Amino acid sequence: MKTSDAVQHFGGRRQLAEVLGITRQAVEKWGVYVAEGAAYKLQHMTGGRLRVIEAAYQKKRRGK
C-alpha cells in the first residue's frame, strides 16, 4: 500500500496517524510504502478499499 494513497484516503498525514494511534512523524518515516503492519491494519479498517501490495513487502523482507 502506498503511503500517498493512505494519506489521500484519510485526508492528510495527521488524520492517518490519528486513525492508527501513532504520530505524524512515524507516518513521515514510512517512505513510499506504508509500514507492513500498519498496511494490514488499514486494509482491514477500510474494508479493502486500501490494499496491501504483497510484492513490495516481500522484496523488503528479502533485503532487495
C-alpha positions in Angstrom: 0.0 0.0 0.0 1.4 3.3 -1.0 1.7 6.0 1.7 0.3 8.6 -0.7 -2.9 6.5 -1.2 -3.4 6.1 2.6 -2.8 9.8 3.2 -5.3 10.8 0.5 -7.9 8.3 1.8 -7.8 9.8 5.3 -7.4 13.4 4.2 -3.8 14.0 5.5 -0.9 12.6 7.4 -2.2 13.8 10.8 -5.6 12.2 10.2 -4.0 8.9 9.1 -1.7 8.9 12.2 -4.7 9.5 14.5 -6.6 6.6 13.0 -3.6 4.3 13.6 -2.8 5.8 17.1 0.7 6.8 16.0 2.5 10.1 15.5 2.5 12.1 12.2 6.3 11.8 12.4 6.0 8.0 12.3 3.9 8.3 9.1 6.5 10.5 7.6 9.2 7.9 8.1 7.4 5.3 6.1 8.6 6.4 2.7 6.8 5.2 -0.4 5.0 2.3 1.2 3.1 2.2 4.5 4.8 0.1 7.2 3.7 -3.5 6.7 1.8 -3.9 10.0 0.0 -0.7 9.5 -0.9 -1.6 5.9 -2.7 -4.8 7.0 -4.5 -2.8 9.7 -5.6 -0.2 7.2 -6.7 -2.8 4.7 -8.9 -4.3 7.4 -10.2 -0.9 8.7 -11.1 0.3 5.2 -12.8 -3.0 4.2 -10.3 -3.5 1.4 -10.6 0.0 -0.1 -6.9 0.3 0.7 -5.0 -2.9 -0.2 -1.7 -4.3 0.8 0.8 -4.7 -2.0 2.4 -8.1 -1.1 5.2 -7.9 -3.5 6.5 -4.6 -2.0 6.8 -6.2 1.4 8.3 -9.5 0.2 11.1 -7.5 -1.5 11.7 -5.6 1.7 11.9 -8.7 3.8 14.5 -10.2 1.4 16.5 -7.1 1.6 16.0 -6.0 -2.0 
